[in-house]
């Protein structure tokens, strides 16, 4: 019986440095920017007469449209890449880091989905607040500002959490039972 190469490397794996994770995310951000400009930009131009009413009417419809055009594709990118043989997105692969479970194995679809959903929860909360600032709503402006500040504070906690522990795990790594290693 052959030894699992992943298991053999467990002794040599180290927690990915915070700076490396940030660089990986910035590389992935280039992918999002390319997608945003090329795909969403093209769709917006070609289907302007259909999309304009979706973003200018109800805040719920605007948020749902934004989710379908931006959040869902970006989330699927993370979910599918991090559970793939690469064990990470293009940015993580370029920075030679991988996402794995606490046993050092490739994560499955469920764990990857949970990790990504928790990671992007503040983003969606911010979208919720922004659409309610733009469109008339039953929420007071103060309530919306509180929602936006909670989203920003959550992102700050996400960014600082790897600096608070030796394994450099984020909140979403803890919740999903994952780690990022180099």
MOCOR-V131573 format. One record per pair of residues at least 12 apart in sequence whose C-alpha atoms are under 8 Angstrom apart, sorted by the first residue. I is the first residue (numbers start at 1). GAP is how many residues later the second one is. D is the distance in Angstrom with one decimal. If there is no record, write none. Layout:
BEGIN
I & GAP & D
I & GAP & D
END
This chain:
BEGIN
6 & 98 & 7.1
6 & 99 & 6.9
7 & 97 & 6.9
7 & 98 & 7.7
10 & 94 & 6.5
13 & 168 & 6.1
13 & 169 & 5.9
14 & 167 & 5.4
14 & 168 & 5.5
15 & 152 & 5.6
15 & 153 & 6.3
15 & 164 & 7.5
15 & 165 & 6.0
15 & 166 & 4.4
15 & 167 & 6.1
16 & 81 & 6.4
16 & 152 & 7.1
16 & 164 & 5.6
16 & 165 & 4.5
16 & 166 & 4.9
17 & 151 & 7.2
18 & 144 & 6.7
18 & 145 & 7.3
18 & 150 & 6.9
20 & 75 & 6.6
21 & 71 & 7.3
21 & 74 & 7.9
21 & 76 & 7.9
23 & 68 & 7.6
23 & 72 & 7.4
24 & 66 & 7.9
24 & 67 & 4.2
24 & 68 & 4.9
24 & 69 & 8.0
24 & 70 & 7.2
24 & 71 & 5.9
25 & 66 & 6.1
25 & 67 & 7.4
26 & 65 & 7.4
27 & 63 & 7.6
27 & 64 & 4.8
28 & 61 & 7.1
28 & 62 & 6.4
28 & 63 & 4.9
32 & 42 & 7.0
36 & 34 & 7.6
40 & 29 & 6.9
40 & 30 & 7.9
56 & 79 & 7.7
57 & 78 & 7.6
58 & 77 & 7.0
59 & 72 & 5.3
59 & 73 & 6.0
59 & 75 & 7.9
59 & 76 & 5.9
59 & 77 & 7.9
59 & 78 & 7.8
60 & 71 & 7.9
62 & 69 & 7.1
63 & 64 & 6.7
63 & 65 & 6.7
63 & 68 & 6.6
71 & 53 & 7.9
75 & 41 & 6.3
75 & 42 & 7.5
75 & 45 & 7.7
77 & 12 & 7.4
78 & 34 & 7.8
78 & 38 & 6.6
79 & 30 & 7.0
79 & 33 & 5.1
79 & 34 & 5.5
79 & 37 & 6.3
80 & 29 & 7.5
80 & 32 & 7.7
82 & 16 & 7.8
82 & 17 & 6.2
82 & 25 & 7.3
82 & 30 & 6.5
83 & 23 & 6.4
83 & 24 & 5.2
83 & 25 & 5.5
83 & 26 & 6.1
83 & 29 & 6.1
84 & 22 & 7.7
85 & 21 & 7.5
86 & 12 & 7.3
87 & 12 & 5.3
87 & 13 & 6.9
87 & 19 & 6.3
87 & 20 & 7.6
96 & 86 & 6.0
97 & 83 & 6.5
97 & 84 & 5.4
97 & 85 & 4.4
98 & 82 & 5.4
98 & 83 & 5.4
98 & 84 & 6.4
99 & 79 & 6.7
99 & 80 & 5.7
99 & 81 & 4.5
99 & 82 & 6.6
100 & 78 & 5.5
100 & 79 & 5.5
100 & 80 & 6.4
100 & 81 & 7.7
101 & 76 & 5.9
101 & 77 & 4.3
101 & 78 & 6.1
102 & 75 & 6.1
102 & 76 & 5.7
102 & 77 & 6.5
107 & 71 & 7.7
111 & 65 & 5.6
111 & 66 & 7.5
111 & 67 & 7.9
112 & 64 & 7.5
114 & 61 & 7.9
114 & 62 & 5.9
115 & 57 & 5.4
115 & 58 & 6.5
115 & 60 & 7.3
115 & 61 & 5.2
115 & 63 & 7.9
116 & 56 & 7.7
118 & 54 & 5.6
119 & 53 & 5.8
122 & 29 & 4.7
122 & 30 & 7.2
122 & 32 & 6.4
122 & 33 & 6.5
123 & 28 & 7.1
125 & 22 & 7.1
125 & 23 & 7.3
125 & 26 & 6.1
126 & 21 & 7.2
126 & 22 & 5.4
126 & 25 & 5.8
126 & 26 & 7.9
129 & 15 & 5.4
129 & 16 & 7.4
129 & 18 & 6.2
129 & 19 & 5.9
130 & 14 & 7.9
130 & 18 & 7.7
132 & 12 & 7.1
157 & 14 & 8.0
158 & 12 & 5.9
158 & 13 & 6.0
158 & 14 & 7.8
167 & 12 & 7.6
168 & 12 & 7.9
END
